[in-house]
Amino acid sequence: MSTPLQSSSSLTAPTAKMAKSNSLAVRKLGNTELSLTELGFGGASVGNLHRASTDAEAYGAMAAALDAGVLYFDTAPHYGHGLSEQRFGTFFAGRKPDHLVLSTKVGRLLEPSGPEGAPDHGFVDPLPFTQVYDYSYDGVMRSFEQSQKRLKGLPIDILLMHDIGAHTHGQENHARLFAQAINDGFRAMQELKDAGDVSAIGLGVNEWEVCLEALEHTDPDVFMLAGRHTLLEREASKNLFPTCTERNVSVISAAPFNSGLLARRPDASSRYNYQHAPSEIVVVAQELFDNVEQRGGSLQAAALQFPLRHPCVVSIVGGMANAERVQSTIGWLKENVSAEVWTYLESDQSLSSRK
């Protein structure tokens, strides 16, 4: 049986290196010395989110991303119950390419599962561990140490507190968990930063509201916001980003396709926010595809590039489970989106502009 400190197969990972002929634009992260490529590699996909992938596919995706100039990689204990971090550790073998920035997350501890197994949380064939939320000082420190082991000592640049918020934990639990996270967990993260163990700290969440709440009590460097600044959702840019701009807090915009809904023409099988997409959302997305295509554009390219149009955003992070998906994502990133398409998407004609 695999453990977080072992490779999930005997396959040798390819050497982690970057082709010098490729490069992507970079943006500076807040008040730190870090700079991130405008496209980041999301580790949930190589943690088997929604589908199992082989080690060969995972390593091939990471190698293709490096070859394309991607120098920001994000992972978390949550992804595959440690599988994503383990694969990162095996692939990089403790050696970071020049200028590569790595982020992972705290807030969950992984404990060995009993004979009944563990909830998969949407991950297929995860490692045999149960996830336990723990935002305490000791829990954050233990989570960081566990991640270091799975990553085989690969230096961690950005540490994010994962999935804190009322929607995630329920309104009745939020006040207690938020107080623990801010008073104890964030203190541990700040100590790690002060000691030079990481260079930046912040939140990695699906809720913009908790970011605004955290700004009342802490001084984060960055928020990773998943699925909340997309062509379908605009509330974060209206309510959170002005304060981020004032405080020089950067935003990493994850899940620009809203769980794949905007990555291909949607149908009844599409997902939205990690779940089966409601029919009314599918109709909205189909209309976006129709209207952008009528203007000669690609909805995928617009969806991927949209978050970068706000100056708060330093990088977009998407799931790229194999080399082919890396190539298509790079193509969308570099594709020209016409002024006519942007005018439509940012006008009252687009339902997304009224979200």
Buried (B, 14 or more C-beta within 10 A) or exposed (E): EBEBEEBBEEEEBEEBEBEEEEEBEBBEBBBBEBBBBBBBBBBBBBBBBBEBBEBEBBBBBBBBBBBBBBBBBBBBBBBBBBBBBBBBBBBBEEEBEEEBBBBBBBBBBBEEBEEEEBEEBBBEBBBBBBBEBBBBBEBBBBBBEBBBBBBBEBBBBBBBBBBBBBEBBEEEEBEEBBEBBBBBBBBBBBBBBEEEBBBBBBBBBBBBBBBBBBBEEBEBBBBBBBBBBBBBBBEBBEEBBEBBBEEEBBBBBBBBBBBBBBBEEBEEEBBBBBEEBEEEBBEBBBEBBEBBEEBEBBBBBBBBBBBBBBEBBBBBBBBBBBBEBBBBBBBBBEBEBEEEBBEBBBEEEBBBEEB
